[in-house]
Amino acid sequence: MNVVIDASVVAKWLFAERDSDRAEALLQEVEQGRLNFLAPEILPAEIGSALAKRVSRGLLERQEAEAEYRRFQDCSPALISNGILAALALRLALRQRHSIYDCLYLALAIEARCDFVTADEKLHRAFIRDFPQVRLLRDWA
Protein backbone atom coordinates (compact mmCIF):
# COMPACT_ATOMS: atom_id res chain seq x y z
CA MET A 1 0.00 0.00 0.00
CA ASN A 2 1.34 3.44 -0.93
CA VAL A 3 1.27 6.35 1.51
CA VAL A 4 2.43 9.91 0.91
CA ILE A 5 4.41 11.41 3.79
CA ASP A 6 5.64 14.95 4.26
CA ALA A 7 8.61 16.58 5.96
CA SER A 8 6.76 16.84 9.26
CA VAL A 9 6.70 13.02 9.47
CA VAL A 10 10.31 12.60 8.36
CA ALA A 11 11.45 15.18 10.93
CA LYS A 12 10.08 12.91 13.62
CA TRP A 13 12.47 10.17 12.45
CA LEU A 14 15.39 12.54 12.84
CA PHE A 15 14.48 14.40 16.04
CA ALA A 16 12.84 13.26 19.25
CA GLU A 17 9.50 15.06 19.09
CA ARG A 18 5.88 14.42 19.98
CA ASP A 19 4.63 11.42 17.96
CA SER A 20 8.14 10.33 16.94
CA ASP A 21 7.15 6.86 18.09
CA ARG A 22 4.27 6.86 15.59
CA ALA A 23 6.57 8.01 12.78
CA GLU A 24 9.01 5.23 13.68
CA ALA A 25 6.14 2.71 13.61
CA LEU A 26 5.28 3.86 10.08
CA LEU A 27 8.90 3.41 9.06
CA GLN A 28 8.88 -0.11 10.49
CA GLU A 29 5.83 -0.91 8.34
CA VAL A 30 7.89 0.05 5.29
CA GLU A 31 10.81 -2.08 6.46
CA GLN A 32 8.39 -5.01 6.89
CA GLY A 33 7.03 -4.53 3.37
CA ARG A 34 3.52 -3.48 4.38
CA LEU A 35 3.79 0.14 3.19
CA ASN A 36 5.59 2.09 0.48
CA PHE A 37 6.29 5.76 1.06
CA LEU A 38 5.95 8.37 -1.67
CA ALA A 39 6.79 12.07 -1.60
CA PRO A 40 7.25 14.89 -4.11
CA GLU A 41 10.87 15.60 -4.95
CA ILE A 42 10.73 18.77 -2.83
CA LEU A 43 11.08 16.63 0.31
CA PRO A 44 14.91 16.53 0.44
CA ALA A 45 15.05 20.34 0.22
CA GLU A 46 12.52 20.66 3.03
CA ILE A 47 14.52 18.28 5.21
CA GLY A 48 17.72 20.16 4.39
CA SER A 49 16.02 23.42 5.31
CA ALA A 50 14.81 22.02 8.66
CA LEU A 51 18.33 20.82 9.46
CA ALA A 52 19.90 24.14 8.47
CA LYS A 53 17.44 26.02 10.70
CA ARG A 54 18.36 23.85 13.67
CA VAL A 55 22.05 24.55 13.04
CA SER A 56 21.47 28.31 12.74
CA ARG A 57 19.48 28.28 16.01
CA GLY A 58 22.30 26.45 17.78
CA LEU A 59 20.21 23.32 18.33
CA LEU A 60 22.40 21.10 16.17
CA GLU A 61 26.04 21.01 15.13
CA ARG A 62 26.90 21.05 11.42
CA GLN A 63 28.33 17.54 11.52
CA GLU A 64 25.17 16.28 13.25
CA ALA A 65 23.02 17.92 10.58
CA GLU A 66 25.02 16.24 7.83
CA ALA A 67 24.76 12.88 9.62
CA GLU A 68 21.00 13.30 10.03
CA TYR A 69 20.66 14.16 6.33
CA ARG A 70 22.50 10.95 5.43
CA ARG A 71 20.14 9.08 7.77
CA PHE A 72 17.20 10.64 5.91
CA GLN A 73 18.70 9.57 2.58
CA ASP A 74 18.93 5.98 3.83
CA CYS A 75 15.18 5.82 4.47
CA SER A 76 13.95 8.36 1.92
CA PRO A 77 10.66 7.56 0.21
CA ALA A 78 10.31 7.20 -3.53
CA LEU A 79 10.46 10.76 -4.87
CA ILE A 80 8.02 11.84 -7.57
CA SER A 81 8.75 14.75 -9.92
CA ASN A 82 7.27 18.08 -8.86
CA GLY A 83 6.72 18.81 -12.54
CA ILE A 84 4.02 16.20 -12.97
CA LEU A 85 2.28 17.39 -9.79
CA ALA A 86 2.65 21.17 -10.21
CA ALA A 87 -0.50 21.96 -12.20
CA LEU A 88 -2.78 20.10 -9.79
CA ALA A 89 -0.85 21.51 -6.80
CA LEU A 90 -1.41 25.03 -8.12
CA ARG A 91 -5.16 24.43 -8.54
CA LEU A 92 -5.31 23.07 -5.00
CA ALA A 93 -3.26 25.97 -3.60
CA LEU A 94 -5.55 28.51 -5.25
CA ARG A 95 -8.71 26.69 -4.18
CA GLN A 96 -7.59 26.02 -0.60
CA ARG A 97 -5.56 29.24 -0.18
CA HIS A 98 -2.64 27.19 1.04
CA SER A 99 1.03 26.91 0.11
CA ILE A 100 1.84 25.16 -3.12
CA TYR A 101 4.58 23.27 -1.28
CA ASP A 102 2.04 21.51 0.94
CA CYS A 103 -0.28 21.08 -2.02
CA LEU A 104 2.40 19.09 -3.87
CA TYR A 105 1.98 16.37 -1.24
CA LEU A 106 -1.81 16.45 -1.53
CA ALA A 107 -1.59 16.40 -5.33
CA LEU A 108 0.59 13.30 -5.14
CA ALA A 109 -1.89 11.57 -2.81
CA ILE A 110 -4.71 12.39 -5.22
CA GLU A 111 -2.76 11.20 -8.25
CA ALA A 112 -1.54 8.03 -6.51
CA ARG A 113 -4.99 7.41 -4.96
CA CYS A 114 -3.57 6.91 -1.50
CA ASP A 115 -3.48 8.46 1.95
CA PHE A 116 -1.32 11.44 2.83
CA VAL A 117 0.07 11.29 6.37
CA THR A 118 1.22 14.49 8.03
CA ALA A 119 2.11 15.57 11.55
CA ASP A 120 1.23 19.17 10.64
CA GLU A 121 -2.06 19.83 12.42
CA LYS A 122 -2.65 23.15 10.64
CA LEU A 123 -2.26 21.46 7.25
CA HIS A 124 -4.57 18.63 8.34
CA ARG A 125 -7.26 21.10 9.46
CA ALA A 126 -6.97 23.02 6.20
CA PHE A 127 -7.60 19.97 4.01
CA ILE A 128 -9.51 17.31 5.93
CA ARG A 129 -12.98 18.62 5.12
CA ASP A 130 -12.52 18.31 1.37
CA PHE A 131 -9.82 15.62 1.28
CA PRO A 132 -10.40 12.72 3.68
CA GLN A 133 -7.19 11.04 2.49
CA VAL A 134 -5.22 13.59 4.52
CA ARG A 135 -4.48 11.77 7.76
CA LEU A 136 -2.89 13.06 10.92
CA LEU A 137 0.11 11.01 12.04
CA ARG A 138 -1.13 10.65 15.60
CA ASP A 139 -4.42 9.17 14.29
CA TRP A 140 -2.77 6.75 11.85
CA ALA A 141 -3.51 3.16 12.76
N, C-alpha and C positions, 0 to 999 in steps of 0.2 A: 504494500500500500504506500502510495506517495503522500508526503506531507511537506508543505512549504513552511520553512522557518525563517525568522528574521534575526537581525543582529541582537535584539533584546534577549532572545533565547540563547544564542551563541555566547553572549557575554556571561551568561550564568554558568557556562562550562569553564570559563576562564577565571572568573572572580567569584568568591564566596558571597553570594547575595541571597535575598529572599527567593525561594523557589528554585535554588540551584539544584536541590535534590531531584526536583521534577524534571529539570532540563537534563540532568545526568541519566534519569530513568528513560527519557526519550532516546538519548544517545545509545543506551544499552539495547533498546529495541532495534536500532539500526544494526548494531554489532551482532545481534541474534538473527538478523535477516527478516524481521517482521515489518520494518518500515524502511523507506527510502526517503532521504531528505532532498528537497529541491530549494533553490533560492535564485533570485536574479543575480547577474554578475556584479551588481553593485555591492554585494555583501562583503567581499574582502576589503573594499575601501571603507565601508562603515566600521568594520572591526579595527582596521588600521587607525581610523580617526578616534575611536574610543580608547585605544591604547595610547595614542599620542596625547590625548587630553589628560589621561591619568599621569603620564610622565610630566606634562607641563604643570600639573597641580601638585607635583611632588608625592604622588601616591604610589608611584611605580618607578623603578630605575629603568634606564634605557635597555640594558641587557635583559631585564625581566620582560619588558615589552616585546623585544625581539623573540625571546623564548616562547612567550604566550602566542605570538603570531604564528610561529612554527607549529605550536600545538594545535592552533586553529586549522592550519593547512592540513594537518594529519587527519582531521575529522571533518573537513569541509564538505558540505553537501554538493551535489551536482549543480553546477552553475549554468543558468540559462541566459542567453543573450538579452540584454536590455532592449536591443533594437527590435526584436520581435514582440516585445511586451509594451513598448513605448506608446503606441497609438491608443491602446486600451487603457493604459495607465493614465494618460492625459485625460481621456474622457472621464475616467473615475475621479481624478483629482479635481476636475472642473465641476463635476456633479456633486461630489462630496465636500468640496472646499477643503481639501486635505493635501498634504505634500505629495508630489509625484513620486518621491522616493518610497514612501510607504505604499503608494498605489501600485508600484512595480510588483511588490509581493502579492497584493490582492489580485492583480492581473494574472500573475502566474498561477495562482490557485484556481482562478476561473478557467484559464486555458487548460490547465492540467486536470480539471475537475476533481480537486482534492481539497482537504482542509488546509487552512493557514493558521499556524500556531504562533502566538506572540505573547510576550510577557508585558507588553506595553498596554496598560489599562486604558489610557486615553485613546489609542488607536482602536482598541477593541470596542469601546463605547461608540466611537465615530462610525464604525462599520456594521456592527452586529445586527442592527435593525433590518438593513437591506441585504446583508450578506451573512447568512448563518454559518457559512464555512469558516468564518473567522472565529478562532477558538482561543480562549485565554489559557496560557500555560498551566496556571494553578488549577484549572477545571478539566484539563486533559486527563482522560482515563484510558 
